[in-house]
Amino acid sequence: MSVLHVTDLCKAYGGVQAVFKVNFSLDAGEILALIGPNGAGKTTCFNLLNGQIAADSGSAEFEGRSLIGLKPRQIWRLGVGRTFQITATFASMSVRENVQTALLNFHGKLNSLVTLAGRLYQDEAMELLTRVGIAAQAERPCGVLAYGDLKRVELAIALANRPRLLLMDEPTAGMAPPERVALMQLTAELAQASNIAVLFTEHDMDVVFAHAHRILVLNHGTLIAEGKPAEVRANQRVQEVYLGSGSVYGA
């Protein structure tokens, strides 16, 4: 079943067409990679879907409801989670408290942050931390964590609103190769177990080809290829404009 349906999505900055007539759909439980060279429009596309910037034209529907014109917090409440290239946690707060804060927001109790944060939704926070494999660090301040662990905290926070769609902008950026593999394997397991649709951008092609069910390729804001990893790997245009060497990446 299609969770996300994007049609003719466009965004320009002056004379630069950052995203131009992008079309794709994403099913529940599917992991879809959005790749392309620097400046291809990947992050712009994410920001359009997440309501951080306004589309010039086109549509994006999540479970039949338009995302265009909604604010990020409204989109989050619909069941769309998001992680970012650079992690953003409260450094002085514990891992558990960071997740509890997201849960307070989800349950409409953010006004209780100061007085009740230490007591509300502890079990739910610990369950999420267990799911992402970081429960043992629950009481440590986020400011002392290794970067790979911070990425897991961010994933737990993204899961706090029980998303049916998860947007992950370069989820493995800054991580060591073994950490990249572990995080994406965890993401794949979560997507399958909870039937979450995942759209992610990534520069590490090993990660992309190992974990994506399908791949979209952007170049100068335009979608130039779409298909299963093997199909994209063999696509001559992709080799020329993105993979760069004239030979199939990783073959």
N, C-alpha and C positions, 0 to 999 in steps of 0.2 A: 504494500500500500504506500502510495506517495505521501510523504510527510511535508516535503518542501517542493514547491513548484515555482521556478523563476522564468519569467518571460520578458524578453527584449529589455533587460535592465540596462540603463544608461546613466553615466555621470561624467560631466566634463568640467574642467577647470580652465576657464579662458578658452584658448584654442587647443588645449590638450584633452583628448578623449580618453579618460582614465578607464572607463568601462563602457563598452559599446555593444548593445543588443545581445547581451549574454543570456543564453537559455539553457536550463538544465532542470532535472528533477532528482529527488533523493528519497529513497525508501526507508522505512523503519528497519533498523538493524544493519543498514548498509554503511560502509565506510568509504567515503568519496574524497579523493585528494584533488586539490586545486593547485597546480604548479605553473611555473613560468619564470622567466628571468626577472631580475630586479626591475621594478617599474612596470611590470606587466599588468598590474591592477588587482592583484590578489587581496591585499589588505583593504583596498577601497571597496571591493566586492563584499568583504566581510563586514565592513563598517556600514554599508548600505543595508545589509540583511539585519544588522543589529540595531539600526536606528540611530547610529552615531552621526551619520551624515544623511542628507536627503537626496533621494534619486531625482534625476531630471525627468525621467520617464520610465515606463516599464512597470512590471508588477512582480511581487514576491509574496506567495501565499504559503502560510504554515497551517497545515491541517484545515485548509479551506478558508482561512482568515488572512486578510491582507496585513502585511507588516509595514507597508509603505505609510509614512506619516506618524507611526507610533514612536514613542520615546523608548530608549533602552530598558528602563525599568518596567514599562508595559510589556515589552517583548519578553523580558525575563519572566514575568508573571504568567505569560502564556505557556511557558515550558521550554524556553530556549536558553541553554547554558552557554557560557563563553569563557575561554581562556585566552590569554594574551601572550605576545612575544616576550614581554618582560613581566615577570611575576609582580603582583601588587598585593602584598599582605601587610597586616599591621605588625611591624617588627617587634614591638615591645610586648605584644599579647602572645599568649601561648598558642600552639597549634590548635588545640581544642577550642579556645576562645574565638579564634578566627572563624572556624567552622560554625560555632554557635551563633556568631554575629550574622552569618548568612542565613541560618535557620530562623533566627529571630525576625529577620526581614521577610522570609518566606511565610512565616506563620502570622505576620502582621503585628509583631510584638516589639518592633524596633524601639519604641518609646521606653521599653523596659530595659534597654541596653545597660544603663548605669546601675540600676538597683538589682536587677534579676539575672543579668547575663551569666553569672557564675552558677546559677541553679537550673535555668531552663534548658531543655533539650540536650542535656549532657549525654544521655544514652544514644540519642539519634546522632549526635556529633561523633561519638566513639564508633558507632556502626559505620558511618561514612569513612572514618579514618582507617578502620579495619579493612574496608573494601579496597582502599587504595594502598594498603600495606604500610601504613605509617602510624598505627595506633601506639606503638612503643614510644613514640616521641611526642605524645599528646600534650604533655605538660612543659615542654621546652618552648622558649620564646622563638618565634619565627626568625628573628634577627640572627640567630646563631646556627641556623640550619644550612646544610650543604645545598647547592642550587638544585640538584636533582630531587632532593626531598621537598624543597619549596614548590617544585612543579607538581608533586603529588598532593601537597596541601591545596594548591590552586585547583586541582582536579576535584578534590573533595568539596571545595567551596562551590565549584560549578555544578556538582551533583546535588547540592542542597535544595534546589527548587524542583527536584525530580524531573529533569528535562526529558523530553522526547526527541529533542534535537540539540546536539552539542557542536558548537563552532569552536575550533581550536586553531588559533593563528600561530604557526610555527611552534608547536608544543615541545619540540626537543631542542630548540635553540639554546646554545650555551651548555649543553649536556655532553658528557663523555659518551662514546659509542655504545658501551654496554648499558648505560642508563637510558639511552634513546630506545634501544631494543626493548628494554624492560617496560618503559612507560607506554610504548605503543602496543605491546602485547597486552598490558593491563587494560588499555583503552579498548582493544578488540574484544577482550573477555567481557568487559562491562557492557559494551554495545550489544553483544550477543545475549548476555544474560538478561538484560533489561529492555531489549528491543529498541535501543537508542540509535537514531540516525546521527552519523558523525560526518561533518565536513571539516577537513583540515588542510592547511597550507604547510609546505615543508620544502626545504632546500636539500635535505639529505635524500638522495634518490634511492639509496638502499632501504631507507625507512618507507618511502613511498611505494616502491615496487613490492616490498615484502608484506605490507599490511593493507593497502587500498584494494577494495573490490573493483572500483572503477577510478579512472583518472580524467580530469579536465585539464587542458593546457591553454593558458592565456598568453597572448603576445600583443603588446601595445593595446591592451584593453579588450581585445577580440578573442573569442574562443576559436582556436584553430584545430583542436583535436579533442576527441572524447572516446573512451572505450575502456576495455579491460587492460590490465598492465601489459600483457603481451602485445596487444594491438597498438598501444601507444608507444611501446618500446620499438616497434618495427615501423612506425610512421615516419616517412621520409622528411616531411615538413618539420616535425618535432625534432628530429635529428639535426636539421639545418639551423633552426632558429633558437633551440633551447639546449639540446644535449651537446651540440656544438662541434663535435669532432668529425662528423660525417659517418660515424659508426654508431651502432646501437650501444647505449650505455649499459655497462655491466655484462655484456655478452661475451 
